[in-house]
Amino acid sequence: MAIPDFQTLMLPVLRSSKMGEVKISDVVQLLAGKFQLTEDERSELLPSGKQTTFANRVHWAKSYLGKAGLVELTKRAHFQISDRGRDVLANPPGKIDIRFLEQFPEFILFRDASNGSDNAGKNSPAVEAVQASGMTPDEIIRKAHGELDDELSLDLLARVIAAPPEFFERLVVQLLLAMGYGGSTSDAGRALGKTGDGGVDGVIDQDALGLDRIYVQAKRYSDGNNVSSGAIRDFFGSLDRFKAAKGLFVTTSAFSASARETADFLSKRIVLIDGRQLAKLMIRYNVGCRVEETIQLKRVDEEFFE
């Protein structure tokens, strides 16, 4: 089954503490078994790579229960059910969610404090998004971040395709340098030369000393004009002529299925970067874009309170 959302987990988390104090990590394992999660689902990580998705949702469920006064923190990473929580379990609802928690004054105060004084007494768009989607607040932030990156990717790629061919040559050089290849802009500029076909063909150092080199070919094609298997075979021949063991083929469009299959079965390592991957690399290495705002997601430092 799919990993349950954090509102679905609220009632099971509350029930897990009905016998007294429990450790949150034990609750994570208990509920993973209860929901019959697969190993892949148990080990699925957040984008940060520091916590599993399921554990994150269990923590959020416990946190929201605490805001409503249904559970109480006892010591580091431990909590227990409150008297109010016991009252709820005495006549349990079919599900505990944000709407259910809004009957408790402490939760309303928490919600209003989160919304700000101008939105007191009503749900903010952020609260409504959490309630409607079932996602945790940090999942909503990450989803919005992904959507913004997708829009930026489309914008970057459109600008690259519309720019002159020589701009694409400079872009390839700058991106490779940002990724750690080559020694300097001037060195990379000499290594990558014009071919007259609107693309870039050449060799760039894999390291600053030039001990290893990568042959690069880049084709600025419009959307729908995909790179064929023939172009991959031609590139393979170029690698032979340069006595190169590996190559990088970059395009602003895409690779046909036969082109990818050809690259997989050839004896030399050929990495293919299509337009979508190109845009994502530009975002990752800040080429053609810049950081407008930094939002830090912070958590309680448990060790500080020991």
HELIX and SHEET records of a PDB file:
HELIX    1   1 MET A   10  SER A   16  1                                   7    
HELIX    2   2 ILE A   24  LYS A   34  1                                  11    
HELIX    3   3 GLU A   39  SER A   43  1                                   5    
HELIX    4   4 THR A   53  LYS A   67  1                                  15    
HELIX    5   5 ASP A   83  ALA A   90  1                                   8    
HELIX    6   6 ILE A   98  LEU A  101  1                                   4    
HELIX    7   7 PRO A  105  ASN A  115  1                                  11    
HELIX    8   8 SER A  117  ASN A  119  5                                   3    
HELIX    9   9 PRO A  125  SER A  133  1                                   9    
HELIX   10  10 PRO A  137  ALA A  162  1                                  26    
HELIX   11  11 PRO A  165  ALA A  178  1                                  14    
HELIX   12  12 THR A  185  ALA A  191  1                                   7    
HELIX   13  13 SER A  229  ARG A  241  1                                  13    
HELIX   14  14 ALA A  257  PHE A  265  1                                   9    
HELIX   15  15 GLY A  275  ARG A  284  1                                  10    
HELIX   16  16 GLU A  302  PHE A  305  5                                   4    
SHEET    1   A 3 VAL A  22  LYS A  23  0                                        
SHEET    2   A 3 HIS A  78  ILE A  81 -1                                        
SHEET    3   A 3 VAL A  71  LEU A  73 -1                                        
SHEET    1   B 5 LEU A 192  LYS A 194  0                                        
SHEET    2   B 5 GLY A 199  ASP A 205 -1                                        
SHEET    3   B 5 ARG A 213  LYS A 219 -1                                        
SHEET    4   B 5 LYS A 246  THR A 251  1                                        
SHEET    5   B 5 ARG A 269  ILE A 273  1                                        
END                                                                             
